[in-house]
């Protein structure tokens, strides 16, 4: 963390602790230089960062003042504690929503992908061009599963930096995280098996379960603590469960990160029951605080869990390079890949391996985290300003989604249709469940640059919500 970031964190903490209250004038730049011992440029950068994050506002010829805070929202409730689905059929409805969001004229609040402009990394593009010029036919054979060795070593080192031991031999490079997740689920199950998922769940998990003809046990996910472990303990004694697919960090769509003690208890339950964990961790790098929460993989002492991630949400979405730290399942994953897609793209593997080796990724990811945090704050302020006061909101210190709920019979599918007619997409709660229990909820993407178009779209969404609420009395 740079000096100006450290100063910004200190001032933000002082604001949170009410040392500086709304409307208070902060010390001038020169006063802060004198008290902190930092340079004028460092203090100015800290103030500008706090201003971009919405903590302070600049007043011409007057100085910097503590900005009004976002009003506190009521917490989202989540759904019912348990939902069993022996026949998962959801792909058609998801396809319709995703197709609608591809129109460039649509404000893409329903998108699952971050703002593409955030992931423009010129150095990576140059690296790909350089790799392509040097590409030789033999590379196609040398980089077959488990994938490029240098890339796997780089990924292994990133695990090591978190204190997690993952050998390069346990890592299989895939064509994006969705492929790593699908192969992991396929390696752990057979058609007709029960799989535990969260509720609400990432729709990709529902699609994979549908494709593999599996049965889902959807367990309520608390907006603050994650999947209900008491319910999980109940069901593992009643059903022959083979796998558990969940997100422990910045979960999509509910925006929750499991506390450490819950992760440790989950590991105990799964190990005791012989259930394989498939950890979907595509947002793990996108944390806003100084120290990241640890993935569940950190407590995998039996090497039986599969940790899936990719570079698609934080570096290069078009490259489609993901991986699974598969532990003892690595060989089986490789076999499934060879029988399916054969391998991830060789040139993009080589390009990312070269880019990670040269350095620069950490600077890119730090910049990306700051931008995502600033944009989330702006979106929450817009919800506070434009939406009905009865809205319940869940957000987390990472990722790029927020989850919103109104009390039933509010219907987010109707909101979706009305918003789409106005040129705005949202992700209705029905995308994330096989039941109707989240029809009153929806997810918004907060990653896009804040401008007049975004502000107008949020104002329109708020008005549509008000009109729907009036209809329901």
CORFENHU-V271275 format. One line per field, one symbol per residue. psi: psi as a letter, one per 40 degrees, with the letter a starting at -180 (. if undefined). burial: 1 if it has 16 or more other C-alpha atoms within 10 Angstrom, else 0. A space follows every 50 residues. Layout:
BEGIN
psi: ???
burial: ???
END
This chain:
BEGIN
psi: hiddddddddddddddeedhiheihiiiddddddddeiiddddddddddd ddeediihhhedahihiiihihiiiidaaidhhhhdhhgedddddddddd eeheehhfeeieiihdddfhgddddddddddddehiddddddfiheihdd dddddddddddeehhhideehhhigidddddddddddeiiheihhhiihi ihdddddddddefihhhhhhhhedeahhddddddddedighdihhihehf hheegihhidddddddddddddefhhhhhhfeedefididhiiiidddeg eefeihhhaiedeedgdedfhaihgebeedddddddddecediihddddd ddddddddidddddddddddddddddddddddddddiieeihhhiifiaf iihiiihifhhddddddddddefhiihideeeieaeefeeiiiiheeihh adddddddddddddddddddde.
burial: 00011011101100100001100011001001100000000111111111 11111110000001111001001011111011101001011001001101 10000111111111100110000100110010000000000011111111 11111110100001111111111111111111111111100011111111 11111111110111111111111111111001001100001111111111 11111111000110011011100011111111111111000011111111 00111111111111111011111111101111110110000011111111 11111100001001100111111111111111110111001111111111 11111100011111111111001111111111111011111111111110 00011011111101110110000
END
